C-alpha cells in the first residue's frame, strides 16, 4: 500500500511540475540536521504542498463534520 501511495504522490507532483514548467523540486523536510541540504531557497520558491494535496484529494468523497 505504501509503494502505491508513494507512486501516486510522485505522479501527482510530476504532473504539477510539468504544468508549471518547473525544473527543480525538493522535499522541504530535507533538513541540515538530517545530513541533507537544501540547494536553493528564497521568498520566490513555490511550496507545492497544497497543490499536491488538492490533486490527491480531488477524487475523494466529501466529508462532513458533526459538532
C-alpha positions in Angstrom: 0.0 0.0 0.0 2.8 2.4 0.9 4.5 1.9 -2.5 1.2 2.6 -4.3 0.7 5.8 -2.3 4.3 7.0 -2.9 3.9 6.2 -6.6 0.6 8.2 -6.7 2.3 11.2 -5.0 5.2 11.1 -7.4 2.9 11.1 -10.4 0.9 13.9 -9.0 4.0 16.0 -8.3 5.3 15.3 -11.8 2.0 16.5 -13.3 2.1 19.7 -11.3 5.8 20.3 -12.1 5.2 19.8 -15.8 2.1 22.0 -15.8 4.0 24.9 -14.1 7.2 24.4 -16.1 9.4 23.9 -13.0 12.9 22.5 -13.2 13.7 21.6 -9.5 11.6 20.2 -6.8 12.8 19.2 -3.4 11.3 17.8 -0.3 11.1 20.6 2.3 11.7 18.1 5.1 15.4 17.9 3.9 16.9 19.5 6.9 20.6 20.1 7.5 20.4 18.1 10.8 19.3 15.1 8.7 22.5 15.4 6.6 20.6 16.6 3.6 21.0 20.0 2.0 18.5 22.5 0.5 20.2 23.7 -2.7 18.3 27.0 -3.0 15.7 28.9 -1.2 14.2 32.4 -1.3 11.0 34.2 -0.9 10.2 33.2 -4.6 10.4 29.5 -4.0 7.0 27.9 -4.6 5.6 25.4 -2.0 3.6 22.9 -4.0 2.2 21.1 -0.9 -1.3 22.5 -1.1 -1.5 21.8 -4.9 -0.3 18.2 -4.4 -2.8 17.6 -1.6 -5.7 19.1 -3.5 -4.9 17.0 -6.6 -4.6 13.8 -4.5 -7.9 14.5 -2.7 -9.8 15.6 -5.9 -11.4 12.2 -6.2 -12.0 11.6 -2.6 -15.6 11.6 -1.2 -16.6 14.8 0.6 -16.6 14.5 4.4 -18.9 16.2 6.8 -18.3 17.3 10.4 -20.8 16.8 13.1 -20.1 19.2 16.0 
